[in-house]
């Protein structure tokens, strides 16, 4: 089922759920968790949650949060947790980073 068949609230819940699972598996700290959820909220408000898969968007948000909170993880590390390639995580990261005004690092 494509993301267009879900309501905005459904998409936010799916992305947030995937992000929570990623963060737990990576044993990320509270500041990274809070930053990730803030990024997802901002993406939701800008209508970006329809721009990719919930898993990919969650992984991209986690990657941004890890960078911002200096808890570096590789794209491959995050991707392996959710069954995505590092390049897929990277594409979602770049889309979110550009749209939300984060500099790509």
HUFENMO-V376420 format. One line per field, one symbol per residue. ss: DSSP state (H for helix, E for strand, - for the rest). A space follows every 10 residues. Layout:
ss = ???
This chain:
ss = --HHH--HHH HHHHHHHHHH HHHHH----H HHHHHHHHHH HHHHH--HHH ---HHHHHHH HHHHHHHH-- ----HHHHHH HH---HHHHH HHHHHHHHHH -----
